[in-house]
Amino acid sequence: MTETLYGWMRNLACYFIFLSAVMHFLPDNNYKKYIQFYMGLLLILLLLSPVLDFLHLENKIDAGVDRYMEEEERDREEWEDYAREIEEEYGWSKEGSSPETEQQQEDNSLQEGAVGP
């Protein structure tokens, strides 16, 4: 228990040293409010870390993020498969126009009254 408390306080001390160093080395005050905003978010995470550790929420959050990433990967693969099916169905290719589409374009231009080569 004291080891975790000591680690938490050490993290807070490092945070405040880092914050003061960053604020000191800013070239001008244009970005000060943005730096303070993100450093405030980091401070909130540091303050909540003992609670997250105690409730084992970190593991649950990691598992949820992993599950979400797997679902997104599956969805992306499904969309890629669907795009391949559409390309095959209509004779499209990613490399450029295929001979079939060139012939279709030539036929369309002849039908519209354009003069062929």
N, C-alpha and C positions, 0 to 999 in steps of 0.2 A: 504494500500500500504506500509506504513512504517513498519507495523507488519510483512509482508512477507519479506521485505528487512532485517529487524532485525533478523528474523528466519534464513534466508539464510546466513547472516554473522556469526551468532552463529554456524551454521552447519559447515561452513568453518573453524572457530576457533577450534572447536572440532576435525575436521579432522586433522589439522596441529598438535594439541597436541597429538592426537593418533599416527600420523605418526612419530613424533619425539620420542615418547615413544617406539614404535615398533622398530625403527632403533637403538635406544640406547640399548635395551635389546637383540638384536640379538647376539647369542654366537660367531659366526664368520661371515665372509663376503661372505661365499659360497652362501647364499640365498639372498643376498642384491639386486641383479638385479631383481629377481623374485618378491620380496616384493615391490620394487620401481615400477615395471611394473603394478602390480595389484592395488597398491595405486594410480598410475597415472590414471588408468581406473576409479577408484572411484572418483578421483578429477574431471575428465571430467563429470561424472554423476552429481556431486554436482554443478559444474558450469552451467550445462545445465538445472538444475531443475527449475529455474524461467521461462525459455523459454518453457519447457514442461508444466508447470502449466498454463502459459498464453495461449498457443495454445490448451490446453486440450488434449495434445497428450498422456498423461499418461492413460486416460480413453480409448483412441483408442488402445493403445498398450495392455492394459489389456484385452480388448474385443477380440483383435486378438489372443492373447495367449490362452484365454479361448476357442475360436473357434477352434484353432489348436489342443488343448488338447482333445476336444470333438471328432474331426475327428480321431485322433489317437486312442482314446478309441473305437470308432465304428469300425475302421479297425482291431484292436486287437480282438474284439468280433467276427467279421466276419471270421478272420483266425482261431480262436478257434473253431467256428462252423464248418468250413471246415475241420479242423483236426479231429473233432469228427465224421463227416460223413465218412471220409476216414478210421478211426479206425473201425467204425461199418461195413463199406463195406468189409474190409479185415479181420475182426475179431480180430484186434489188441486190446490190452488193455494196460493201463499205469501201472497196477499193476504187470505185468510180462507176461509170455506167457500163453495163454489160452489153454485149452485141445485140441482145434481144431488145433492150430499151433504146439503143441507137436506131435499130430498125423501126421500132414503133414511132420514134420521133421523126424519122424520115418519112414514114407513111403519113403521119399527121400533117407534116408540112406540105406534102404533095396534095393531100386532100384539101388543104386550105388555099391552094392555088399557087404555092411557091414553086419555083422552078428548081428541079433537081440538078445534080452535077452532070 
